[in-house]
Amino acid sequence: MASSSSAPAKRLSQVVSHMASPSTSGSADVFHSTPYAPPDAIFALTAGYQQDKFDKKVNLGVGAYRDNEGKPFVLPVVRKAKQILASDDSIDHEYLPIAGLPSFVSATSKLIFGADSRAIKEDRVVTIQTISGTGANHYGGAFLQRFYEPWLGKSKEEKKIYVSNPTWANHKAIFNSVGLTPVDYPYYDSSTIGLALSSFLDFLRTAPAQSVILLHACAHNPTGVDPTRDEWKEIAKIFKEKGHFAFFDCAYQGFASGDLDNDAWAVRHFVSESIPLLVCQSYAKNAGLYGERIGALNIVASHAGDVEGGAARIKSQLLILQRQEISNPPTFGARIVSLILNDEKLFAEWKEDIETMAHRIIAMRERLHALLVDKYKTPAPGPNGWDHVVKQIGMFTFTGLNPTQCKAMVEKGHIYMTANGRISMAGINDKNVEWVAECIDKAIRGQL
Ligand SMILES: Cc1ncc(COP(=O)(O)O)c(C=O)c1O
């Protein structure tokens, strides 16, 4: 009888608390039906890590670079640029132009397309400063939603943006929020822990002409699996034949190989093939400016100037988007990046800093690989041994661990990683690599 007597009591207490809430909160309950949204998986992982008291705990969830001491890394060139800014009395705190800091805007497009890019020389590139890569993705989607010719008059369901399966967790949320429908395309083959090239190419061939397809320019997140140059050429060929639109997301230029030009190769190849495209840029990872929120959106137009399809018309609409969303972009990150991109000496120093980060990650891939293969002789999750650990590119490795093994890594090994098996190589260093390898070995053997 306990449950029947407690049910009315519970109901009564609900009624009392409901009646009491306006007076205790001081306002009417006008958000009563607001559902509780799930917390962001990556940020929740970090919160778990911070609360963990275990001395060997490791955070391999978050996609931010750490130095060999496991500390956030302020690039030496960024320190220098900050000092230059701090001692420059001519800098004021006025609003920037709506498109952003002009010296940043012109330099950022040259960084991605190359200073000798035909599209830039022909005045066909439209660039605006954005709130990092997230803002660029958001505007890219919002602009296409309004103006992509093949979509005019179509419903949200028909405005499909194809994204790799898997992709950066935020892509789908961003595109949904601007009235597009994200749809997966095959990209990753879990049986080989590599690129599902033939399914990807088949998809490109069979997708409706002029489809909008998101491509990670380099260092694919979350898999670390990038096409080779020859594979990119095959991909580009089909884009051209089918008239597909390439929505490039480039959040890791320089971070993948340590070389800025090398990491821009796919984008530049698509431009040289006259494939319609846009590129989102972020300086979060390659300049360590995570919190400054500095990035750019570049759209390559078919024509320069104020003609149909012309760059000037596209720019006028991007300015409207920016104005209504953030009015004008923030100054600090733009000034730092502008200094670095426009000063030969600082630019050379930046390249060295990028190499330092990229090469530390590559060295950790080699250490982890050697430990798993030589020391632990750990059975591999795929047919090619542990080669994927060294072959994958950029910040992330898709380990091939299954969700049960990932859970054991977190709960028993205190190694914080996402359930899809992704680890951030940037979180591995000389001090913790042995522990990470030991736990992977035990997790794979079911002994963790
Ligand atoms: C593929 C990809 N795109 C975009 C972003 C956006 O990053 P941010 O907005 O910090 O520049 C990220 C960050 O992790 C990413 O991995």
The ligand as a Gaussian input file, in Angstrom:
#p B3LYP/6-31G(d) Opt

LIG

0 1
 C       35.917000      19.828000     -38.613000
 C       35.781000      21.016000     -37.741000
 N       35.162000      22.099000     -38.224000
 C       35.008000      23.197000     -37.495000
 C       35.475000      23.266000     -36.207000
 C       35.222000      24.547000     -35.504000
 O       36.110000      24.980000     -34.621000
 P       36.162000      26.481000     -34.118000
 O       34.792000      27.056000     -34.204000
 O       36.667000      26.358000     -32.742000
 O       37.107000      27.158000     -35.051000
 C       36.105000      22.152000     -35.639000
 C       36.558000      22.140000     -34.247000
 O       36.824000      21.154000     -33.628000
 C       36.264000      21.002000     -36.433000
 O       36.886000      19.906000     -35.982000

